[in-house]
Amino acid sequence: SSVSVTLGSDPLIDPGVLLGYKPGRQIELLPVRIGERAHLRSGTVIYAAVEIGSGFETGHNVVIREQTSIGNDCAIWNNSTVDYGCVLGDRVRIHCNVYVCQYTTIGNDVFLAPGVMLANDPHPLCTKCMQGPTIMDGARIGINSVLMAHVVVGKNSLVGAGSVVTHDVPDGMVVVGSPARVVGPVDDLKCPFGIVQPYEQGVDVRRRPEWETVPPLPRPIKRPDPRL
């Protein structure tokens, strides 16, 4: 470690984790502070000047760059990178092979599916107006989507798989395509099996009481015939 590291109680740190790594950029080498109940898996590298709340968990080969702040109960899975100067809220879930670019802001209860890519430079290599997206509370970003520089993804919205988001996304709406277009409110989406209401007032079922009362379907699951 190149800088001091403060860990909260009950950490679980695998072999091969690097904490307080010194960046190549010339910055003040502030300590790393990580809250209680951290679980950091092998290959995780956390640079200097990072603040992380309690209940943090990583998969393997996660990189968190300097001058980044992460809230409570967040998880970042295998082979994902959070670049420098980012702010993440509470209960953020970042899946595998995700890139969060410099100067991105992510609110509470946000989900980034596998392969999501965030961009921050509208004319690459200039960097003078470089800033990543702002993703508001409760937004969900589908697998292999791309969010371009400066866009704002609204509260409780949903970006469909493979979309390229070039303009702001309104609160509570679904966008799909390249470039992404609004197709309707998230509340109109239906479960193909009819066992839950996926979204109510933009809030996904996992954040509502019925998540605890509806049992999962037995596997293997066969998708319903759309012709019926």
Disulfide bonds with the S-S distance in Angstrom:
none
